[in-house]
């Protein structure tokens, strides 16, 4: 900190950077520094990983051992038949649960004022949100791995191969990370983290239960069955089920899920970034 | 590149002309003009809700002004926000650090975001931790820092990019006197190193300690400006308090001061409740003269003290009325921290 460096307002910048345009390489550097920030936050506050670690365990154990016996019977088998039914469903659901926590996280950041510092710095504003999305996808991956390890421990029977399993995981992660943009927009719009969670749950519950995740829609009344058909979570669960159990059409649910993923990202990512830019 | 400097060393680092920012009915900033000369500290003094924070947020690209112009290091806040962000540092009530990260991690992250290499970012973080006496606490989460340490970390964070212009938005609000002094020392040393500083404060004393020039604002408007000494004279300087060894001597002392006819000394009063004599003074010479005279006349003094005019007294002297807060009544008349909350809410209204 010599006097000269501080005194000279015209500290030399990289040539061509004086208009402040942020190039692709700088963009990547900013994003990686912010990914590191989010990862450090988790390291310093391991409790924040509890949802990702415990949710798959709690849901799997509850549904398999509470409803499994009854449900297995109606599926034409026993509890193990329900294991093979519910695990691909929970794989599809995991992303939504994790994505919801992004909303309150982003909101919290704003209330703490650290965002003000970021927004007075010469960084690409989208990198703040992109980093968040990447870290959440990492949390989804951890959660998914735990789900699958537990699934195999309690007797999940993979009817296809590891490639199909990987495809199902990748599809669920892609879809889940697209959902983070919706919750980021929500987090940037609402006033408190609690409000974000409240609204999140209101959207979450009908989407999760009004789907093919927990029970076959053919057993539901017509109007409910119709709702599950347009619910993207049903498509994702059906796709994961087809990929892991080797039954039913694969291409159609996969393509529909990919279309939802692309659509959600294309609509909500720019909206979230725009909201972030304008937020005062 | 050259536009970043304002050509010569004596130029203005910050120029604000006719700046306006309203939030609905609230005229937070209502036509402010001000200049900050390069290498100096401008104190922006005003009560809560005067528009200080809104002003700083406009000048740091967090808010887009409704009208007027502002340039910082030659860059326009509206047309060249990205270039402008390369030249500023902000330490504010609201611009803060990441509480979940340690001090070192915070500074490293900011260094990386400012395009330092990994090695440089690490070195710069260590250098600033050392300088702001945070080396020992470097590995602890910022959430566990004391108020003074937090503020020092904030300052360090805004120094990483060696900004040409620093905004300090009420840097010592809520700090105890000792930590406040620590922060002042840091600001002084930054100024010695050549930083240009725009400092907002509610405290006359802080402005007196740190600022070369002062702009006093109230209800979004500039109501006085000038060098600190000019304004002080306008306000009437300090009050000298003398405590006689025996309270019975209070009135005799007042009489002696009046009789002595010392240059510029008038209006000494006895405060029987506190057991002191209050004498308005404008210079250290007057202080010595009064105390010396009393000594010569055989008074025994058990204590002397001087105090600066409060912000309310400054306002009273400049405008002939109380601060808008104190004078308005109605919803603005709430306690100070409630005012703070209101202020923050206005800031949150989307542009």
Interface residues (C-beta under 8 A of the other chain):
Chain A: X1 X2 X3 X4 X5 X6 X7 X8 X9 X10 X11 X12 X13 X14 X15 X17 X18 X19 X20 X21 X22 X26 X29 X30 X32 X33 X34 X36 X37 X40 X41 X44 X45 X112 X113 X114 X116 X117 X118 X119 X120 X121 X122 X123 X278 X279 X280
Chain B: X1 X2 X3 X4 X5 X6 X13 X38 X39 X57 X60 X61 X62 X63 X73 X80 X81 X82 X83 X84 X85 X86 X87 X88 X90 X92 X93 X94 X95 X96 X97 X98 X99 X100 X101 X102 X105 X109 X110 X112 X113 X114 X115 X127 X128 X131 X141 X157 X158 X159 X161 X162 X164 X165 X190 X192 X193 X194 X195 X196 X347 X348 X349 X350 X351
